[in-house]
Each structure stands twice: as C-alpha cells, then as structure tokens.
Amino acid sequence: MSGLAEKWAQKVLEIGLFAALFAIGLGFALQLAKVSAPAVILKTGFWILLATPSLRVVTLMVAFFRQKEKKFAWVAGGVLLILIAGSLIERL
C-alpha cells in the first residue's frame, strides 16, 4: 500500500473511532444524568463505529484509483461490495 493511501485510511479510522467514542460516551453520560433521548446518541455512535471500516475501504479505493493502481482499486471495490452484501443479507 502506498504512503498516501495508508495515511488517508489511517485518518479515516482515527476520525471514525474518536467520533464513535465521543457519541457513545456522551450518550452514556446523558443516560446517567437522566436526560431524555440518550438512545439516539448511543445509536449514532454505534452506527459511526459500524460504518468506519466501510469508509476506510472507500477511501482506499479512491486513493488507489487516483494513484493509477487499478488492480488494488478493484479489489477494494470488491471488498466494499462484500461488506454491502453482508449487511443486506443480515436483514433478510
């Protein structure tokens, strides 16, 4: 993996992790304080946490296409399709 693609993938993981931890922590704090609607914030945090790996794959796919590494870009696209198919099959 090239340096730029790796750097962007790492940033996506960091931002996703910290955003999810912030939302989950805020939701728990609001729940302890007996404030209304902490469940929405908790669900948002968990959705961010679940979406982070998919966003990483999208980031890698875009970076690979921009760097003219089409083979890796198509592999990343295949992984993304598998992730999407897995989430759709789970709902059946």
PDB file of N, CA, C and O in Angstrom:
ATOM      1  N   MET A   1       0.851  -1.167   0.000  1.00  0.00           N
ATOM      2  CA  MET A   1       0.000   0.000   0.000  1.00  0.00           C
ATOM      3  C   MET A   1       0.897   1.229   0.000  1.00  0.00           C
ATOM      4  O   MET A   1       1.894   1.276   0.720  1.00  0.00           O
ATOM      5  N   SER A   2       0.548   2.209  -0.793  1.00  0.00           N
ATOM      6  CA  SER A   2       1.373   3.405  -0.881  1.00  0.00           C
ATOM      7  C   SER A   2       1.188   4.282   0.350  1.00  0.00           C
ATOM      8  O   SER A   2       0.239   4.116   1.116  1.00  0.00           O
ATOM      9  N   GLY A   3       2.099   5.201   0.519  1.00  0.00           N
ATOM     10  CA  GLY A   3       2.084   6.056   1.699  1.00  0.00           C
ATOM     11  C   GLY A   3       0.850   6.922   1.811  1.00  0.00           C
ATOM     12  O   GLY A   3       0.291   7.067   2.898  1.00  0.00           O
ATOM     13  N   LEU A   4       0.410   7.508   0.689  1.00  0.00           N
ATOM     14  CA  LEU A   4      -0.755   8.392   0.730  1.00  0.00           C
ATOM     15  C   LEU A   4      -2.031   7.631   1.056  1.00  0.00           C
ATOM     16  O   LEU A   4      -2.831   8.082   1.876  1.00  0.00           O
ATOM     17  N   ALA A   5      -2.227   6.486   0.425  1.00  0.00           N
ATOM     18  CA  ALA A   5      -3.419   5.684   0.693  1.00  0.00           C
ATOM     19  C   ALA A   5      -3.441   5.221   2.148  1.00  0.00           C
ATOM     20  O   ALA A   5      -4.481   5.247   2.805  1.00  0.00           O
ATOM     21  N   GLU A   6      -2.289   4.801   2.634  1.00  0.00           N
ATOM     22  CA  GLU A   6      -2.196   4.354   4.022  1.00  0.00           C
ATOM     23  C   GLU A   6      -2.478   5.498   4.992  1.00  0.00           C
ATOM     24  O   GLU A   6      -3.135   5.308   6.016  1.00  0.00           O
ATOM     25  N   LYS A   7      -1.982   6.670   4.665  1.00  0.00           N
ATOM     26  CA  LYS A   7      -2.181   7.844   5.527  1.00  0.00           C
ATOM     27  C   LYS A   7      -3.662   8.214   5.615  1.00  0.00           C
ATOM     28  O   LYS A   7      -4.177   8.475   6.702  1.00  0.00           O
ATOM     29  N   TRP A   8      -4.346   8.235   4.463  1.00  0.00           N
ATOM     30  CA  TRP A   8      -5.763   8.575   4.452  1.00  0.00           C
ATOM     31  C   TRP A   8      -6.609   7.510   5.145  1.00  0.00           C
ATOM     32  O   TRP A   8      -7.559   7.832   5.859  1.00  0.00           O
ATOM     33  N   ALA A   9      -6.260   6.240   4.933  1.00  0.00           N
ATOM     34  CA  ALA A   9      -7.003   5.159   5.593  1.00  0.00           C
ATOM     35  C   ALA A   9      -6.857   5.249   7.105  1.00  0.00           C
ATOM     36  O   ALA A   9      -7.815   5.018   7.842  1.00  0.00           O
ATOM     37  N   GLN A  10      -5.660   5.583   7.564  1.00  0.00           N
ATOM     38  CA  GLN A  10      -5.419   5.740   8.997  1.00  0.00           C
ATOM     39  C   GLN A  10      -6.232   6.904   9.558  1.00  0.00           C
ATOM     40  O   GLN A  10      -6.788   6.799  10.651  1.00  0.00           O
ATOM     41  N   LYS A  11      -6.305   8.009   8.823  1.00  0.00           N
ATOM     42  CA  LYS A  11      -7.079   9.170   9.276  1.00  0.00           C
ATOM     43  C   LYS A  11      -8.564   8.838   9.390  1.00  0.00           C
ATOM     44  O   LYS A  11      -9.228   9.245  10.343  1.00  0.00           O
ATOM     45  N   VAL A  12      -9.077   8.095   8.410  1.00  0.00           N
ATOM     46  CA  VAL A  12     -10.492   7.706   8.453  1.00  0.00           C
ATOM     47  C   VAL A  12     -10.764   6.859   9.689  1.00  0.00           C
ATOM     48  O   VAL A  12     -11.772   7.051  10.369  1.00  0.00           O
ATOM     49  N   LEU A  13      -9.867   5.923   9.980  1.00  0.00           N
ATOM     50  CA  LEU A  13     -10.048   5.083  11.169  1.00  0.00           C
ATOM     51  C   LEU A  13      -9.990   5.903  12.445  1.00  0.00           C
ATOM     52  O   LEU A  13     -10.795   5.697  13.353  1.00  0.00           O
ATOM     53  N   GLU A  14      -9.048   6.829  12.522  1.00  0.00           N
ATOM     54  CA  GLU A  14      -8.922   7.667  13.723  1.00  0.00           C
ATOM     55  C   GLU A  14     -10.158   8.536  13.934  1.00  0.00           C
ATOM     56  O   GLU A  14     -10.705   8.595  15.035  1.00  0.00           O
ATOM     57  N   ILE A  15     -10.590   9.206  12.871  1.00  0.00           N
ATOM     58  CA  ILE A  15     -11.751  10.089  12.984  1.00  0.00           C
ATOM     59  C   ILE A  15     -13.001   9.288  13.331  1.00  0.00           C
ATOM     60  O   ILE A  15     -13.785   9.702  14.185  1.00  0.00           O
ATOM     61  N   GLY A  16     -13.192   8.150  12.679  1.00  0.00           N
ATOM     62  CA  GLY A  16     -14.356   7.314  12.973  1.00  0.00           C
ATOM     63  C   GLY A  16     -14.357   6.803  14.399  1.00  0.00           C
ATOM     64  O   GLY A  16     -15.389   6.805  15.070  1.00  0.00           O
ATOM     65  N   LEU A  17     -13.189   6.363  14.860  1.00  0.00           N
ATOM     66  CA  LEU A  17     -13.100   5.850  16.225  1.00  0.00           C
ATOM     67  C   LEU A  17     -13.391   6.938  17.249  1.00  0.00           C
ATOM     68  O   LEU A  17     -14.174   6.726  18.175  1.00  0.00           O
ATOM     69  N   PHE A  18     -12.764   8.102  17.088  1.00  0.00           N
ATOM     70  CA  PHE A  18     -12.963   9.172  18.067  1.00  0.00           C
ATOM     71  C   PHE A  18     -14.381   9.725  18.024  1.00  0.00           C
ATOM     72  O   PHE A  18     -14.941  10.056  19.069  1.00  0.00           O
ATOM     73  N   ALA A  19     -14.978   9.832  16.830  1.00  0.00           N
ATOM     74  CA  ALA A  19     -16.361  10.302  16.734  1.00  0.00           C
ATOM     75  C   ALA A  19     -17.316   9.310  17.400  1.00  0.00           C
ATOM     76  O   ALA A  19     -18.241   9.708  18.108  1.00  0.00           O
ATOM     77  N   ALA A  20     -17.084   8.022  17.166  1.00  0.00           N
ATOM     78  CA  ALA A  20     -17.943   6.999  17.774  1.00  0.00           C
ATOM     79  C   ALA A  20     -17.785   6.978  19.290  1.00  0.00           C
ATOM     80  O   ALA A  20     -18.772   6.905  20.022  1.00  0.00           O
ATOM     81  N   LEU A  21     -16.552   7.041  19.755  1.00  0.00           N
ATOM     82  CA  LEU A  21     -16.330   7.052  21.210  1.00  0.00           C
ATOM     83  C   LEU A  21     -16.938   8.285  21.861  1.00  0.00           C
ATOM     84  O   LEU A  21     -17.486   8.200  22.960  1.00  0.00           O
ATOM     85  N   PHE A  22     -16.847   9.431  21.193  1.00  0.00           N
ATOM     86  CA  PHE A  22     -17.446  10.648  21.730  1.00  0.00           C
ATOM     87  C   PHE A  22     -18.961  10.508  21.835  1.00  0.00           C
ATOM     88  O   PHE A  22     -19.550  10.831  22.867  1.00  0.00           O
ATOM     89  N   ALA A  23     -19.593  10.024  20.758  1.00  0.00           N
ATOM     90  CA  ALA A  23     -21.048   9.891  20.757  1.00  0.00           C
ATOM     91  C   ALA A  23     -21.510   8.859  21.786  1.00  0.00           C
ATOM     92  O   ALA A  23     -22.489   9.087  22.497  1.00  0.00           O
ATOM     93  N   ILE A  24     -20.815   7.738  21.867  1.00  0.00           N
ATOM     94  CA  ILE A  24     -21.192   6.706  22.839  1.00  0.00           C
ATOM     95  C   ILE A  24     -20.987   7.213  24.264  1.00  0.00           C
ATOM     96  O   ILE A  24     -21.840   7.012  25.129  1.00  0.00           O
ATOM     97  N   GLY A  25     -19.867   7.865  24.502  1.00  0.00           N
ATOM     98  CA  GLY A  25     -19.608   8.425  25.833  1.00  0.00           C
ATOM     99  C   GLY A  25     -20.628   9.480  26.214  1.00  0.00           C
ATOM    100  O   GLY A  25     -21.101   9.511  27.350  1.00  0.00           O
ATOM    101  N   LEU A  26     -20.971  10.351  25.265  1.00  0.00           N
ATOM    102  CA  LEU A  26     -21.984  11.376  25.526  1.00  0.00           C
ATOM    103  C   LEU A  26     -23.337  10.739  25.799  1.00  0.00           C
ATOM    104  O   LEU A  26     -24.063  11.178  26.692  1.00  0.00           O
ATOM    105  N   GLY A  27     -23.678   9.710  25.038  1.00  0.00           N
ATOM    106  CA  GLY A  27     -24.943   9.022  25.260  1.00  0.00           C
ATOM    107  C   GLY A  27     -25.013   8.386  26.639  1.00  0.00           C
ATOM    108  O   GLY A  27     -26.039   8.471  27.314  1.00  0.00           O
ATOM    109  N   PHE A  28     -23.920   7.745  27.061  1.00  0.00           N
ATOM    110  CA  PHE A  28     -23.897   7.153  28.403  1.00  0.00           C
ATOM    111  C   PHE A  28     -23.981   8.225  29.484  1.00  0.00           C
ATOM    112  O   PHE A  28     -24.674   8.044  30.485  1.00  0.00           O
ATOM    113  N   ALA A  29     -23.281   9.336  29.289  1.00  0.00           N
ATOM    114  CA  ALA A  29     -23.321  10.425  30.269  1.00  0.00           C
ATOM    115  C   ALA A  29     -24.732  10.997  30.378  1.00  0.00           C
ATOM    116  O   ALA A  29     -25.212  11.266  31.479  1.00  0.00           O
ATOM    117  N   LEU A  30     -25.387  11.179  29.255  1.00  0.00           N
ATOM    118  CA  LEU A  30     -26.766  11.677  29.283  1.00  0.00           C
ATOM    119  C   LEU A  30     -27.712  10.674  29.920  1.00  0.00           C
ATOM    120  O   LEU A  30     -28.668  11.057  30.594  1.00  0.00           O
ATOM    121  N   GLN A  31     -27.450   9.396  29.710  1.00  0.00           N
ATOM    122  CA  GLN A  31     -28.284   8.369  30.323  1.00  0.00           C
ATOM    123  C   GLN A  31     -28.113   8.374  31.841  1.00  0.00           C
ATOM    124  O   GLN A  31     -29.087   8.229  32.581  1.00  0.00           O
ATOM    125  N   LEU A  32     -26.882   8.539  32.297  1.00  0.00           N
ATOM    126  CA  LEU A  32     -26.638   8.616  33.741  1.00  0.00           C
ATOM    127  C   LEU A  32     -27.252   9.870  34.355  1.00  0.00           C
ATOM    128  O   LEU A  32     -27.675   9.861  35.511  1.00  0.00           O
ATOM    129  N   ALA A  33     -27.297  10.948  33.574  1.00  0.00           N
ATOM    130  CA  ALA A  33     -27.869  12.205  34.062  1.00  0.00           C
ATOM    131  C   ALA A  33     -29.389  12.234  33.915  1.00  0.00           C
ATOM    132  O   ALA A  33     -30.030  13.228  34.259  1.00  0.00           O
ATOM    133  N   LYS A  34     -29.963  11.147  33.404  1.00  0.00           N
ATOM    134  CA  LYS A  34     -31.415  11.022  33.213  1.00  0.00           C
ATOM    135  C   LYS A  34     -31.975  12.082  32.267  1.00  0.00           C
ATOM    136  O   LYS A  34     -33.097  12.557  32.443  1.00  0.00           O
ATOM    137  N   VAL A  35     -31.180  12.445  31.263  1.00  0.00           N
ATOM    138  CA  VAL A  35     -31.626  13.387  30.238  1.00  0.00           C
ATOM    139  C   VAL A  35     -32.331  12.591  29.146  1.00  0.00           C
ATOM    140  O   VAL A  35     -31.962  11.449  28.868  1.00  0.00           O
ATOM    141  N   SER A  36     -33.338  13.189  28.531  1.00  0.00           N
ATOM    142  CA  SER A  36     -34.095  12.460  27.514  1.00  0.00           C
ATOM    143  C   SER A  36     -33.282  12.288  26.232  1.00  0.00           C
ATOM    144  O   SER A  36     -32.390  13.085  25.939  1.00  0.00           O
ATOM    145  N   ALA A  37     -33.594  11.261  25.491  1.00  0.00           N
ATOM    146  CA  ALA A  37     -33.041  10.929  24.176  1.00  0.00           C
ATOM    147  C   ALA A  37     -31.566  10.543  24.155  1.00  0.00           C
ATOM    148  O   ALA A  37     -30.883  10.880  23.188  1.00  0.00           O
ATOM    149  N   PRO A  38     -31.033   9.853  25.169  1.00  0.00           N
ATOM    150  CA  PRO A  38     -29.647   9.401  25.030  1.00  0.00           C
ATOM    151  C   PRO A  38     -29.530   8.211  24.075  1.00  0.00           C
ATOM    152  O   PRO A  38     -28.456   7.941  23.538  1.00  0.00           O
ATOM    153  N   ALA A  39     -30.640   7.503  23.867  1.00  0.00           N
ATOM    154  CA  ALA A  39     -30.597   6.325  22.991  1.00  0.00           C
ATOM    155  C   ALA A  39     -30.260   6.713  21.553  1.00  0.00           C
ATOM    156  O   ALA A  39     -29.563   5.970  20.862  1.00  0.00           O
ATOM    157  N   VAL A  40     -30.740   7.852  21.101  1.00  0.00           N
ATOM    158  CA  VAL A  40     -30.453   8.308  19.741  1.00  0.00           C
ATOM    159  C   VAL A  40     -28.964   8.569  19.589  1.00  0.00           C
ATOM    160  O   VAL A  40     -28.372   8.206  18.573  1.00  0.00           O
ATOM    161  N   ILE A  41     -28.364   9.181  20.569  1.00  0.00           N
ATOM    162  CA  ILE A  41     -26.928   9.490  20.516  1.00  0.00           C
ATOM    163  C   ILE A  41     -26.114   8.204  20.596  1.00  0.00           C
ATOM    164  O   ILE A  41     -25.119   8.057  19.886  1.00  0.00           O
ATOM    165  N   LEU A  42     -26.524   7.277  21.447  1.00  0.00           N
ATOM    166  CA  LEU A  42     -25.836   5.986  21.532  1.00  0.00           C
ATOM    167  C   LEU A  42     -25.915   5.228  20.205  1.00  0.00           C
ATOM    168  O   LEU A  42     -24.916   4.677  19.743  1.00  0.00           O
ATOM    169  N   LYS A  43     -27.093   5.199  19.598  1.00  0.00           N
ATOM    170  CA  LYS A  43     -27.245   4.516  18.307  1.00  0.00           C
ATOM    171  C   LYS A  43     -26.387   5.175  17.235  1.00  0.00           C
ATOM    172  O   LYS A  43     -25.796   4.489  16.401  1.00  0.00           O
ATOM    173  N   THR A  44     -26.319   6.494  17.256  1.00  0.00           N
ATOM    174  CA  THR A  44     -25.483   7.208  16.296  1.00  0.00           C
ATOM    175  C   THR A  44     -24.023   6.817  16.460  1.00  0.00           C
ATOM    176  O   THR A  44     -23.323   6.589  15.474  1.00  0.00           O
ATOM    177  N   GLY A  45     -23.565   6.739  17.702  1.00  0.00           N
ATOM    178  CA  GLY A  45     -22.191   6.323  17.961  1.00  0.00           C
ATOM    179  C   GLY A  45     -21.902   4.924  17.460  1.00  0.00           C
ATOM    180  O   GLY A  45     -20.842   4.672  16.886  1.00  0.00           O
ATOM    181  N   PHE A  46     -22.835   4.014  17.671  1.00  0.00           N
ATOM    182  CA  PHE A  46     -22.626   2.649  17.203  1.00  0.00           C
ATOM    183  C   PHE A  46     -22.676   2.568  15.677  1.00  0.00           C
ATOM    184  O   PHE A  46     -21.933   1.791  15.078  1.00  0.00           O
ATOM    185  N   TRP A  47     -23.547   3.364  15.039  1.00  0.00           N
ATOM    186  CA  TRP A  47     -23.586   3.383  13.578  1.00  0.00           C
ATOM    187  C   TRP A  47     -22.295   3.939  12.992  1.00  0.00           C
ATOM    188  O   TRP A  47     -21.800   3.448  11.978  1.00  0.00           O
ATOM    189  N   ILE A  48     -21.753   4.969  13.640  1.00  0.00           N
ATOM    190  CA  ILE A  48     -20.459   5.510  13.193  1.00  0.00           C
ATOM    191  C   ILE A  48     -19.391   4.432  13.307  1.00  0.00           C
ATOM    192  O   ILE A  48     -18.577   4.254  12.402  1.00  0.00           O
ATOM    193  N   LEU A  49     -19.401   3.720  14.416  1.00  0.00           N
ATOM    194  CA  LEU A  49     -18.422   2.661  14.632  1.00  0.00           C
ATOM    195  C   LEU A  49     -18.560   1.556  13.586  1.00  0.00           C
ATOM    196  O   LEU A  49     -17.554   1.026  13.114  1.00  0.00           O
ATOM    197  N   LEU A  50     -19.780   1.207  13.223  1.00  0.00           N
ATOM    198  CA  LEU A  50     -20.006   0.182  12.202  1.00  0.00           C
ATOM    199  C   LEU A  50     -19.649   0.665  10.796  1.00  0.00           C
ATOM    200  O   LEU A  50     -19.211  -0.128   9.962  1.00  0.00           O
ATOM    201  N   ALA A  51     -19.831   1.943  10.530  1.00  0.00           N
ATOM    202  CA  ALA A  51     -19.575   2.479   9.190  1.00  0.00           C
ATOM    203  C   ALA A  51     -18.094   2.754   8.936  1.00  0.00           C
ATOM    204  O   ALA A  51     -17.682   2.866   7.782  1.00  0.00           O
ATOM    205  N   THR A  52     -17.294   2.864   9.980  1.00  0.00           N
ATOM    206  CA  THR A  52     -15.891   3.237   9.824  1.00  0.00           C
ATOM    207  C   THR A  52     -15.101   2.279   8.923  1.00  0.00           C
ATOM    208  O   THR A  52     -14.375   2.766   8.057  1.00  0.00           O
ATOM    209  N   PRO A  53     -15.193   0.966   9.068  1.00  0.00           N
ATOM    210  CA  PRO A  53     -14.444   0.094   8.154  1.00  0.00           C
ATOM    211  C   PRO A  53     -14.863   0.251   6.686  1.00  0.00           C
ATOM    212  O   PRO A  53     -14.022   0.191   5.789  1.00  0.00           O
ATOM    213  N   SER A  54     -16.158   0.452   6.446  1.00  0.00           N
ATOM    214  CA  SER A  54     -16.614   0.645   5.069  1.00  0.00           C
ATOM    215  C   SER A  54     -16.064   1.950   4.493  1.00  0.00           C
ATOM    216  O   SER A  54     -15.667   1.999   3.329  1.00  0.00           O
ATOM    217  N   LEU A  55     -16.041   2.989   5.298  1.00  0.00           N
ATOM    218  CA  LEU A  55     -15.477   4.259   4.845  1.00  0.00           C
ATOM    219  C   LEU A  55     -13.983   4.131   4.565  1.00  0.00           C
ATOM    220  O   LEU A  55     -13.455   4.780   3.663  1.00  0.00           O
ATOM    221  N   ARG A  56     -13.318   3.303   5.332  1.00  0.00           N
ATOM    222  CA  ARG A  56     -11.892   3.061   5.091  1.00  0.00           C
ATOM    223  C   ARG A  56     -11.690   2.385   3.738  1.00  0.00           C
ATOM    224  O   ARG A  56     -10.778   2.744   2.994  1.00  0.00           O
ATOM    225  N   VAL A  57     -12.525   1.425   3.423  1.00  0.00           N
ATOM    226  CA  VAL A  57     -12.418   0.733   2.140  1.00  0.00           C
ATOM    227  C   VAL A  57     -12.699   1.708   0.990  1.00  0.00           C
ATOM    228  O   VAL A  57     -12.013   1.677  -0.031  1.00  0.00           O
ATOM    229  N   VAL A  58     -13.698   2.564   1.152  1.00  0.00           N
ATOM    230  CA  VAL A  58     -13.992   3.566   0.125  1.00  0.00           C
ATOM    231  C   VAL A  58     -12.811   4.505  -0.052  1.00  0.00           C
ATOM    232  O   VAL A  58     -12.441   4.841  -1.177  1.00  0.00           O
ATOM    233  N   THR A  59     -12.222   4.927   1.055  1.00  0.00           N
ATOM    234  CA  THR A  59     -11.053   5.813   0.997  1.00  0.00           C
ATOM    235  C   THR A  59      -9.902   5.154   0.256  1.00  0.00           C
ATOM    236  O   THR A  59      -9.255   5.785  -0.580  1.00  0.00           O
ATOM    237  N   LEU A  60      -9.646   3.890   0.558  1.00  0.00           N
ATOM    238  CA  LEU A  60      -8.582   3.174  -0.134  1.00  0.00           C
ATOM    239  C   LEU A  60      -8.875   3.032  -1.625  1.00  0.00           C
ATOM    240  O   LEU A  60      -7.980   3.187  -2.456  1.00  0.00           O
ATOM    241  N   MET A  61     -10.128   2.739  -1.960  1.00  0.00           N
ATOM    242  CA  MET A  61     -10.487   2.573  -3.362  1.00  0.00           C
ATOM    243  C   MET A  61     -10.254   3.876  -4.135  1.00  0.00           C
ATOM    244  O   MET A  61      -9.685   3.858  -5.226  1.00  0.00           O
ATOM    245  N   VAL A  62     -10.686   4.989  -3.578  1.00  0.00           N
ATOM    246  CA  VAL A  62     -10.483   6.287  -4.232  1.00  0.00           C
ATOM    247  C   VAL A  62      -8.998   6.601  -4.353  1.00  0.00           C
ATOM    248  O   VAL A  62      -8.543   7.048  -5.406  1.00  0.00           O
ATOM    249  N   ALA A  63      -8.240   6.370  -3.284  1.00  0.00           N
ATOM    250  CA  ALA A  63      -6.799   6.652  -3.323  1.00  0.00           C
ATOM    251  C   ALA A  63      -6.099   5.781  -4.355  1.00  0.00           C
ATOM    252  O   ALA A  63      -5.208   6.259  -5.056  1.00  0.00           O
ATOM    253  N   PHE A  64      -6.479   4.524  -4.462  1.00  0.00           N
ATOM    254  CA  PHE A  64      -5.854   3.640  -5.444  1.00  0.00           C
ATOM    255  C   PHE A  64      -6.195   4.066  -6.870  1.00  0.00           C
ATOM    256  O   PHE A  64      -5.331   4.029  -7.747  1.00  0.00           O
ATOM    257  N   PHE A  65      -7.438   4.466  -7.112  1.00  0.00           N
ATOM    258  CA  PHE A  65      -7.794   4.937  -8.450  1.00  0.00           C
ATOM    259  C   PHE A  65      -7.028   6.210  -8.802  1.00  0.00           C
ATOM    260  O   PHE A  65      -6.590   6.383  -9.940  1.00  0.00           O
ATOM    261  N   ARG A  66      -6.870   7.095  -7.828  1.00  0.00           N
ATOM    262  CA  ARG A  66      -6.143   8.341  -8.089  1.00  0.00           C
ATOM    263  C   ARG A  66      -4.666   8.096  -8.359  1.00  0.00           C
ATOM    264  O   ARG A  66      -4.027   8.853  -9.090  1.00  0.00           O
ATOM    265  N   GLN A  67      -4.124   7.034  -7.765  1.00  0.00           N
ATOM    266  CA  GLN A  67      -2.711   6.706  -7.960  1.00  0.00           C
ATOM    267  C   GLN A  67      -2.498   5.764  -9.141  1.00  0.00           C
ATOM    268  O   GLN A  67      -1.389   5.275  -9.361  1.00  0.00           O
ATOM    269  N   LYS A  68      -3.559   5.514  -9.896  1.00  0.00           N
ATOM    270  CA  LYS A  68      -3.499   4.650 -11.082  1.00  0.00           C
ATOM    271  C   LYS A  68      -3.153   3.202 -10.741  1.00  0.00           C
ATOM    272  O   LYS A  68      -2.581   2.491 -11.568  1.00  0.00           O
ATOM    273  N   GLU A  69      -3.492   2.768  -9.544  1.00  0.00           N
ATOM    274  CA  GLU A  69      -3.299   1.372  -9.144  1.00  0.00           C
ATOM    275  C   GLU A  69      -4.658   0.682  -9.241  1.00  0.00           C
ATOM    276  O   GLU A  69      -5.323   0.415  -8.240  1.00  0.00           O
ATOM    277  N   LYS A  70      -5.040   0.409 -10.473  1.00  0.00           N
ATOM    278  CA  LYS A  70      -6.398  -0.073 -10.739  1.00  0.00           C
ATOM    279  C   LYS A  70      -6.676  -1.449 -10.155  1.00  0.00           C
ATOM    280  O   LYS A  70      -7.793  -1.718  -9.713  1.00  0.00           O
ATOM    281  N   LYS A  71      -5.684  -2.317 -10.147  1.00  0.00           N
ATOM    282  CA  LYS A  71      -5.904  -3.660  -9.607  1.00  0.00           C
ATOM    283  C   LYS A  71      -6.309  -3.590  -8.131  1.00  0.00           C
ATOM    284  O   LYS A  71      -7.263  -4.247  -7.714  1.00  0.00           O
ATOM    285  N   PHE A  72      -5.581  -2.791  -7.346  1.00  0.00           N
ATOM    286  CA  PHE A  72      -5.906  -2.649  -5.928  1.00  0.00           C
ATOM    287  C   PHE A  72      -7.235  -1.926  -5.733  1.00  0.00           C
ATOM    288  O   PHE A  72      -7.989  -2.238  -4.812  1.00  0.00           O
ATOM    289  N   ALA A  73      -7.517  -0.961  -6.604  1.00  0.00           N
ATOM    290  CA  ALA A  73      -8.781  -0.240  -6.508  1.00  0.00           C
ATOM    291  C   ALA A  73      -9.958  -1.177  -6.739  1.00  0.00           C
ATOM    292  O   ALA A  73     -10.956  -1.106  -6.021  1.00  0.00           O
ATOM    293  N   TRP A  74      -9.850  -2.057  -7.738  1.00  0.00           N
ATOM    294  CA  TRP A  74     -10.934  -3.005  -8.000  1.00  0.00           C
ATOM    295  C   TRP A  74     -11.075  -4.025  -6.876  1.00  0.00           C
ATOM    296  O   TRP A  74     -12.185  -4.450  -6.559  1.00  0.00           O
ATOM    297  N   VAL A  75      -9.971  -4.414  -6.282  1.00  0.00           N
ATOM    298  CA  VAL A  75     -10.048  -5.324  -5.128  1.00  0.00           C
ATOM    299  C   VAL A  75     -10.772  -4.636  -3.971  1.00  0.00           C
ATOM    300  O   VAL A  75     -11.617  -5.241  -3.312  1.00  0.00           O
ATOM    301  N   ALA A  76     -10.436  -3.370  -3.730  1.00  0.00           N
ATOM    302  CA  ALA A  76     -11.121  -2.613  -2.678  1.00  0.00           C
ATOM    303  C   ALA A  76     -12.613  -2.488  -3.002  1.00  0.00           C
ATOM    304  O   ALA A  76     -13.453  -2.581  -2.106  1.00  0.00           O
ATOM    305  N   GLY A  77     -12.941  -2.281  -4.268  1.00  0.00           N
ATOM    306  CA  GLY A  77     -14.347  -2.234  -4.668  1.00  0.00           C
ATOM    307  C   GLY A  77     -15.056  -3.557  -4.419  1.00  0.00           C
ATOM    308  O   GLY A  77     -16.212  -3.578  -3.998  1.00  0.00           O
ATOM    309  N   GLY A  78     -14.366  -4.658  -4.679  1.00  0.00           N
ATOM    310  CA  GLY A  78     -14.933  -5.970  -4.385  1.00  0.00           C
ATOM    311  C   GLY A  78     -15.178  -6.175  -2.896  1.00  0.00           C
ATOM    312  O   GLY A  78     -16.203  -6.726  -2.495  1.00  0.00           O
ATOM    313  N   VAL A  79     -14.240  -5.731  -2.092  1.00  0.00           N
ATOM    314  CA  VAL A  79     -14.408  -5.826  -0.631  1.00  0.00           C
ATOM    315  C   VAL A  79     -15.604  -4.989  -0.198  1.00  0.00           C
ATOM    316  O   VAL A  79     -16.385  -5.409   0.656  1.00  0.00           O
ATOM    317  N   LEU A  80     -15.748  -3.810  -0.785  1.00  0.00           N
ATOM    318  CA  LEU A  80     -16.889  -2.960  -0.453  1.00  0.00           C
ATOM    319  C   LEU A  80     -18.207  -3.639  -0.828  1.00  0.00           C
ATOM    320  O   LEU A  80     -19.171  -3.580  -0.064  1.00  0.00           O
ATOM    321  N   LEU A  81     -18.256  -4.278  -1.987  1.00  0.00           N
ATOM    322  CA  LEU A  81     -19.468  -4.999  -2.374  1.00  0.00           C
ATOM    323  C   LEU A  81     -19.780  -6.147  -1.414  1.00  0.00           C
ATOM    324  O   LEU A  81     -20.943  -6.408  -1.107  1.00  0.00           O
ATOM    325  N   ILE A  82     -18.748  -6.822  -0.948  1.00  0.00           N
ATOM    326  CA  ILE A  82     -18.953  -7.898   0.026  1.00  0.00           C
ATOM    327  C   ILE A  82     -19.504  -7.339   1.339  1.00  0.00           C
ATOM    328  O   ILE A  82     -20.397  -7.934   1.942  1.00  0.00           O
ATOM    329  N   LEU A  83     -18.975  -6.206   1.779  1.00  0.00           N
ATOM    330  CA  LEU A  83     -19.487  -5.577   3.004  1.00  0.00           C
ATOM    331  C   LEU A  83     -20.950  -5.171   2.844  1.00  0.00           C
ATOM    332  O   LEU A  83     -21.758  -5.374   3.750  1.00  0.00           O
ATOM    333  N   ILE A  84     -21.285  -4.597   1.691  1.00  0.00           N
ATOM    334  CA  ILE A  84     -22.666  -4.183   1.450  1.00  0.00           C
ATOM    335  C   ILE A  84     -23.582  -5.403   1.374  1.00  0.00           C
ATOM    336  O   ILE A  84     -24.667  -5.406   1.955  1.00  0.00           O
ATOM    337  N   ALA A  85     -23.148  -6.432   0.661  1.00  0.00           N
ATOM    338  CA  ALA A  85     -23.953  -7.650   0.552  1.00  0.00           C
ATOM    339  C   ALA A  85     -24.157  -8.297   1.917  1.00  0.00           C
ATOM    340  O   ALA A  85     -25.245  -8.786   2.222  1.00  0.00           O
ATOM    341  N   GLY A  86     -23.116  -8.298   2.730  1.00  0.00           N
ATOM    342  CA  GLY A  86     -23.236  -8.865   4.073  1.00  0.00           C
ATOM    343  C   GLY A  86     -24.251  -8.132   4.921  1.00  0.00           C
ATOM    344  O   GLY A  86     -25.010  -8.754   5.665  1.00  0.00           O
ATOM    345  N   SER A  87     -24.269  -6.808   4.814  1.00  0.00           N
ATOM    346  CA  SER A  87     -25.235  -6.054   5.620  1.00  0.00           C
ATOM    347  C   SER A  87     -26.655  -6.230   5.088  1.00  0.00           C
ATOM    348  O   SER A  87     -27.613  -6.187   5.860  1.00  0.00           O
ATOM    349  N   LEU A  88     -26.803  -6.428   3.759  1.00  0.00           N
ATOM    350  CA  LEU A  88     -28.135  -6.649   3.210  1.00  0.00           C
ATOM    351  C   LEU A  88     -28.647  -8.041   3.518  1.00  0.00           C
ATOM    352  O   LEU A  88     -29.828  -8.212   3.819  1.00  0.00           O
ATOM    353  N   ILE A  89     -27.780  -9.037   3.450  1.00  0.00           N
ATOM    354  CA  ILE A  89     -28.175 -10.415   3.758  1.00  0.00           C
ATOM    355  C   ILE A  89     -28.574 -10.544   5.219  1.00  0.00           C
ATOM    356  O   ILE A  89     -29.489 -11.295   5.557  1.00  0.00           O
ATOM    357  N   GLU A  90     -27.893  -9.818   6.073  1.00  0.00           N
ATOM    358  CA  GLU A  90     -28.203  -9.864   7.500  1.00  0.00           C
ATOM    359  C   GLU A  90     -29.638  -9.424   7.787  1.00  0.00           C
ATOM    360  O   GLU A  90     -30.250  -9.886   8.750  1.00  0.00           O
ATOM    361  N   ARG A  91     -30.167  -8.545   6.965  1.00  0.00           N
ATOM    362  CA  ARG A  91     -31.515  -8.017   7.190  1.00  0.00           C
ATOM    363  C   ARG A  91     -32.615  -8.941   6.683  1.00  0.00           C
ATOM    364  O   ARG A  91     -33.791  -8.700   6.958  1.00  0.00           O
ATOM    365  N   LEU A  92     -32.264  -9.983   5.956  1.00  0.00           N
ATOM    366  CA  LEU A  92     -33.298 -10.888   5.429  1.00  0.00           C
ATOM    367  C   LEU A  92     -33.892 -11.757   6.485  1.00  0.00           C
ATOM    368  O   LEU A  92     -34.772 -12.568   6.195  1.00  0.00           O
TER     369      LEU A  92
END
